[in-house]
Amino acid sequence: MRHVHFPAQRVAGSAQESTEPSRRLGHKARWYLPAAVTADVLGAALPVGLVFEAAGQVRPLYCALGAALAWTAVQALRRRYAARSLGESRGVLPVLHDWLILIGVLAVARVVTEEDTPRLSALGALVPALLITVACHKLTYRHLSAARREAQAVSRVLVVGEPDAAEDVIAHLAARTDHPYVVVGMVPVGRGPLDSGVPVAARLGDAAPEASDGDSAAVLGAVRSHHADLVLVAPGARFAGERLRRVAWALHDAGLELAVFPGLVEVSVKRLETLSAGGLAMLRVVPPVSRGVQTLLKSALDRAGAALGLLLLSPFFLGVVLAIRLGSRGPAFYRQRRIGRGGAPFVMWKFRTMVVDADARKAELAGANENDGLMFKMRRDPRVTRVGRLLRRTSMDELPQLFNVLTGRMSLVGPRPPLPEEVAQYDEVELRRLTVRPGMTGLWQISGRSDLSWDETIQLDLQYVDNWSFTSDVDVMGRTLRAVVDGRGAY
């Protein structure tokens, strides 16, 4: 097990913070809620009022107010204004879902009130509400993400469990900042090595104490002394069943929150279902999507998107080909053997960004590899041409892979297509990334590309393989544009 120490700003357990509960870090910025409500009201009311006024509607003001009330009501019923939800999502699909509900609600209202504004005008008047709400969500998400990188707007967590299990949970939470939790203390159950550096607030024995409230008193005391907002339990053989149940009673009676870590990592909540059998609470883990309507939609999107892209980009392709040929000798396209789904080899197409003898010179540059795993990456690779550097910076060198997508060897979204020599060194965990078609873009591209370590790249690929869905592909494609414009990790 790898232990990760908290950066100084994420240890929120200093004496100053412990003695000043009024400065707790768990509160989000106060402007999130009024900003969200204002954006929803104005985004719906103003366009509807203006469009209906231009269309000669008798009561445009009433229609504007009705649209604003309907939009905010839909958002409220979907709990978008709840403190837990504000700033947590930047995705377009949840807002689009809410917007379609709004369309349905207003369509019924239109029939009831016999409102006669042209349908297309009425529908167009509601589009700004969708766009403004998405923009507001992205704004609050970015602000909240920046705050959490500085250990602000987080929930203070007390971890309870056997040393190995508790340390594993702490390591996972410490390794990333894209979540609201900062561990302020731990309560180990039994003895064992503790390497994370998190303060030990109390310690429970190997067996339940004779007094039924012994565990509860120790945990409650630790919560109060460290001003924890949440108790996160990593259950094990020594802390489960009736013993855990009594601690849960005590925490809930005191108005405190309890969460239980089931031992699963990198599993999307969409794949989890709660079950109860014989009084036992269980989680059912739904298998990854491998067939059905979603896979058909993915294939259709891949083929249609690749065909349309090649058609629209054909003049651009011609310009890039001329620039490459004029910039250095050799062919404009580069073909390389890669490994696809199920380990099947295929020829991947790219625009050539290196000198023609780049592969032959790779061995002499092996010592300059800046990647810590099986991939070869150099930030200033001398083999890259001047035109190639621009193509890599903008990711335009990847566009010929649309031919691979059109032929079904690749997908628009998926893991990075690996080289045969990389696959030859894969272990059984890494081989799992070959269970889906490789993609032109994926979680690796929108998360840092070449700046990622090998372990991080594999983790993102496995996360995609296990939790893929059609909607997640659409989200990745939307976020890819920003990653390309940003250019981070592209070299």
LINDAWO-V927049 format. One line per field, one symbol per residue. ss: DSSP state (A for helix, B for strand, O for the rest). phi: phi as a letter, one per 20 degrees, with the letter a starting at -180 (. if undefined). A space follows every 50 residues. Layout:
ss: ???
phi: ???
This chain:
ss: OOOOOOOAAAOOOOAAAAOOAAAOOOOOOOAAAAAAAAAAAAAAAAAAAA AAAAOOOOOAAAAAAAAAAAAAAAAAAOOOOOOOOOOOOOOOAAAAAAAA AAAAAAAAAAAAAOOOOOAAAAAAAAAAAAAAAAAAAAAAAAAAAAAAAO OOOOBBBBBBBBAAAAAAAAAAAAAOOOOOBBBBBBBBBOOOOOOOOOOB BBBBOOOOOOOOOAAAAAAAAAAAAAOOOBBBBBOBOOBOAAAAAAAAAA AAAOOOBBBBOOOOOOOOAAABBBBBBOOBBBBBBOOOOOOOAAAAAAAA AAAAAAAAAAAAAAAAAAAAAAAAAAAOOOOOBBBBBBBOAAAOBBBBBB BOOBOOOAAAAOAAAAAAOOOOOOOOOOOOOOOBOAAAAAAAAAOAAAOO AAAAAAOOOOBBBOOOOBBAAAAOOOOOOAAAAAAOOOBBBOOOOOOOAA AOOAAAAAAAAAAAAAAOOAAAAAAAAAAAAAAAAAOOOOO
phi: .eedeffgfdehcfffffdcffdfeeefgfegfffffffffffeffffff ffffemffcffffffffffffffffffemfefgfegmecdfeffffffff fggfffffffffelfcfggffffffefgfffffffffffffffffffffd mdlddeddecrfgffffffffffffcdebedcedaccfdnerfcdfnfge eabeffdfffffeffffffffffffdlfebddddfbfebalfffffffgf fffemdeccdeenecldfffedceccbmneecdeeffgfcboffffffff ffffffffffffegffgfffgfffffeafoffdcdcfcddfmnffbeedb ffdcffdfffefffdgfegeeecefdbcfcffeffffffffffdmffegf fgffffenfccfcrfffeegffffdfeffffffeecffcfcafffedplf ffffffffffffffgfdgbfffffffffffgfffffmfneb
